[in-house]
Amino acid sequence: MLVRVTADRASLPSLLGDFVIPSLGASFSVGELTYRKGQEVYGENDPAEYVYQVRDGAVRRYKPLSDGRRQIGAFHLSGDIFGFENAPVHRFTAEAVVATRVRLIKRQSLEDVAETDANVVHNLLSMTTRNLQHAEDHMLLLGRKSSTEKIAAFLLEMDGRLTRAGMLSLPMSRRDIADYLGLTIETVSRAVCRFQREGVLKFVGKTHRAIVILDRQRLSSFDMPS
């Protein structure tokens, strides 16, 4: 389903989160799409014509490996902006982790406005800087010495991005987590169960994706490389 929205300059700031574009002219076209779980948002080497923002749900951005596995480079959660490339095509595939709604805006439209609006340049630079920071954090996470450190760091990251009303609700599966951390599903499961046994966290419900972190200090100690 595609919903076309035409926004004037007054309403645009709410359409793309942190973007503040006060001087657009008469109108600006924004679309909204809904993706089912596992559906591709865009593929590797597809034309990078749009910039996307997650309205609700989650998106994983990944690259298939030669042995049939995949390396997940990022998880984009509610409010996150993704798909902005410095090349004419996408370098990764983006896929809905769960049923997900995204807004999309023409990349060329943003670039055209940026040529005459310093605020747009500033906000695009801020977005790029945040994405670079996420990439650096992921690189540091992959460099952790042990699998336990990696998983603890991942849970702390998600705790900061996803926790609502004291509960961490993970949209991604353990396979997703494994592919993000460069581990096996079994390794992820063993580490999470260890955290449960040691009273660091508890599961809510049968899926083991809803988590309450009981001891953040203890979890943080696992995150500290020895």
Order of alpha helices (4+ residues) and beta strands (2+ residues): beta-beta-beta-beta-beta-beta-beta-beta-beta-alpha-alpha-alpha-beta-alpha-alpha-beta-beta-alpha
